[in-house]
Amino acid sequence: MKKAFPLLLLLIGYFAIAQENTEVYLMDIASVYSGLEVYNFKNISNNSEYDNQPSFIDNNTVVFAGNNINQTDISVYNISSEEKTFFNSPTEGGEYSPMPIPGSENIAAVRLDPDGKQRLYVYDKKDKNTEAIPNLQVAYYAFKDKNILLASVLSLDGLDLIVANLQTQKVDTLKYNAGRSIHKVPNTKRTMSYTFLNSAGNYDIYQFDMETLQSFFVAELPIGIQDHIWLSESKLLIGSGNKLFLYDLFGPGKWKEVANLSEYNITNITRLAVSPNGKKLALVAVPK
């Protein structure tokens, strides 16, 4: 009974975070000498309830976990038309962390049902949804390709890092004490990144070769930060408070402030996503 308690806390945490008034913001970005220029900043979720976990389908489409009359569903935002729709009809649970499946028109999302069941589902345009891997309690994930994903899954003691094959249904556990930020490194075929809780209680970023299963340390995240993204194969971006910080693998080996977003009256930046062409950034923050 004692060892099951961390799992219960993780499930409760998902319900609790759903009550926060987080919003999804979209902006144009460009590299400049002083850091990162941000313009055309806008709130694309724009409601008083929970919105989170953005991801780009393409350069013109963002998906995120969006409030749909007290239900969390897969929200789709068209950048050109500024139209927001929902990809799926409401299910008995809520959809979180939606992202496109490479080489497919389908979308994957973590579904949390009222009874606590938490699984990764695949959703198609015909409003059909199927469990990706039965009985696998996926919390956070990213795709290498349409069949292979790297994910953090719920375990008795926290989060385990696993590699899963959706085609064969094979699952291999790699590490324990994993974090929530998992990404495909751009401009690479087999490199991904994940976070791992270190002995100091902070999260380290590792690159991971999906073929050799070897990990390589990249950088330690600042205290209290859990999320990162890649602007390119050598540049990382994080948010802290209302600022953005960049880490260059070929730079001085430290995080550098590249943008101050205080003029937009936001705080507590967490999740981030960058468009395939690198020109747009979506992020989650709390409005002041």
N, C-alpha and C positions, 0 to 999 in steps of 0.2 A: 504493500500500500504506500509506503514512504517513497519508493522510487517512481511511482506513477504521478506524484504530485507536480513535478515540473511540467509534465505534459498537460495537466489540467490548467496550470498557469498560462501556458502558451495558448490554449484554446480560449481561456477567459480574456487574454490579452487581445485576441482578434476581435472579440465582441466589444471590448472597451474602446479600442482605437476607432471602431466604427462610429462612436459618438463624437469624435473630434471634428471640428469644423475646418478640415483641410480643403484647400482648393488646388486646382490644376491650372498652371499659368503657361502661356506660350509666348515665345519671343524670337526675334531674329538675332543672330550672333555673327560677329566677324572678328577675326584676330587683328589686333592693332599693336603698335609698339608698346603701349602702356599696359596691355593685357587683353581684355575681351570687351568689345563694344556690344552693348545690348540696346535694341530699339524695337519698336512695335510691340511693346509689352502688353499682354491682355490676359484677362481671366476667362478661360474657356469652359470651366465647369459652372461657376457662377450660381451657386445656391448655398443655402445655410446648413447643408448637411455634409456628410463625408464623401469626398472625392479623392482618389489617390492612384498611384501606380501607373503613370503614363508610359506608353510605348508607341513607336511609329510603325505603321503598316507600310507607308511609303512617304515621300517628301510632302505629300498633301493631306495625309490622314493620320490622326492620332487616336488611339484607343486608351481608355482608362476605366478604372472601377468608379462608376458614377451613380449618384443617388437617383432612384427612379420611384418616387412616391414611397419613401421609407423602405425601399428595396434596393440593394446594390446590384447593378447589372453592368454589362459591357457597353460602355458609352463610346460612340464613334463621333469624332469631330472632323468635319471637312474644312480644311484651312481656307480654300478659295471661296467657298460659299458661306463660310462661318455657320454652317448648319450642324446641329447636334442631334443624333439619333441613337437608337439602341439596337445593338446587333442581335440580341436574343430576347425572347419573351421571358418574363419573370419565371424563375424556377422556385422550388420550395426553399432553396438556400440563397446565398448571395455569392456573386462572382467577384473575384479579386485577381489582381496581377494579370490582366489580359495581355496577350501578345500574339502576333502572327506566327503561324507555323511556316518555316521556310519552304518555298516551292509549292505553296498551297494557298487557297483562298480561305482556309479555315483558321479559326482563332482558338488558342488554348487559354484556359483560365482556371484558377483554383476556386473550387466551390466549397463553401462552408454551410452545411445544412443545420437546421435548428437542433438536431440531436447531437451535434458535435462532429459528425462525420465530415472529414476534410479530404478532398480528392482533387486530382487534376483531370479536367474534362476537355474534350474537343468539341467545338461548336461550329456548325456549318451554316451557310446562307439559307438553307431550307428549315432552319430552326430545330435541327436535330442535335442532340448532345449525347456523347458517349464517354465513359470513363477511359482515360488514356491507359492507365495501368491499375487494374483492380487492387484495392487494399493498400495502395501506397499513399501515405499521408504527406503529400507534397505541400511544402510551405512556400518556397521560393525556387525559381528555376530560370534557365535560359537554354535556348536550342543551339546546338552545333550545326545540325541540319534537320531535315524533316523527321528523321528517325531517332536521333541521339540527343539527349539532353543532360545537362549537369544541374543538380538540384540539391537543396537542403530539405530534408524530410524530418518530420516529428519522430522523436524517439523517447524512451523513458527518461533520458537524462538531458534532453535539449534538442539540438539539431545535428543530424548526420549528413555529411556530404556524400552524394551518390552519383553514379553514372547509370542512366537507364536507356534501354533500347525499346522504343515503342513498337517496333516490328516483331522482335523476338520476345518481348516482355522480360528480358533479363535485366536484373538490377545488381550492381556491385557497390558495396559500401567502401568509401575511400578514407574518410576522416570523421572524427567526432569534434564537437564544439565549433561547428561551422557557423558562418554568419548568413545574412539575408541578401547580400549584394552579389549577384552572379551575372556575368556578361560574356558575350562573344567579343573577342578583340577584333576591331575592324581591320580590314585588309589582310587578314590571315585566314587560312583554311582550317586549322585545327587547334588554334590557341584560344582559351577562355580564361576568365579570371574569377576568383572567389575570395571571400574574406574568412578569416580564421581568428578566433579569440586567443590572444596571447596571454602570457603569465601575468602581465601588468593590468589585464582587464580591458585592453584596447583591441581593436581589430587590425590585423595585418592583411594587406592585399597580396595575393599570389597569382602568378600566371600558371596556367595548367595546360600541358600538352595532352590532348584528348587521345592521341595514338600511343604514346609511350607511357602515359599516366604519371609523368613527372611534374613536380611543382617547383616553381622558382619564386623566391621572395622578391616583391617589388617595392613596397613602401608600407609604413605604418600610418593608419588613419589617425587624425587628431583625436584627443579625448572626447568621447561622446558622439562621434560620427560613425555611422554604420554604412553609408551609401557612397558609391562611386560610379562613374561612367568613363568611357574612353572617348575622347575627341578624335583621336587617331591611334595608330598602333603604338605610339610612344608618349602620348599625353593624356593624363587623367584629370578629371574634374570632379570637385565635391562642392557641397553647399554647407555653410555654417552660419546660423543666425540669418542675416539678410545679405550675406556676401558669398561670392564664388571664389574658389581657390584652385589653382592648377599645379600639377606635379609633372615635370618633364623628365622622362627616363634618361635623357642626355643632358640634363641641367645640373643645378647645384645640389640636388638631393634633398630638397625641402619644398613644402607647400608655399606657393606664392599667391597672394590676393590679386585677382585679375578683374573683379567687378564688384561694385557696391550697389545693391538694389534697394537701399533704404528709401529712396524717393518713391518707390512703389508701395510703401506701407505694408510690407510683408515681414514675417519672421519665421524662424524654425524651418528653414529649407531642408528637405529630406530627399525624396526620390527624384531622380533626374533621368532624362532620355534625350538623345540627340538624333536628328533626322539622318537618313542615309547619306545625304549630300553634305552634312555637317553645317548647314546654314540655319537650322532652327533648333531651339532648345525648349524642352518642356520640363517643368519642375513642379514639385509639390511644396506648398508653404501654408502657413497660417496667416490670414489677413489680420492686420492690427485694427 
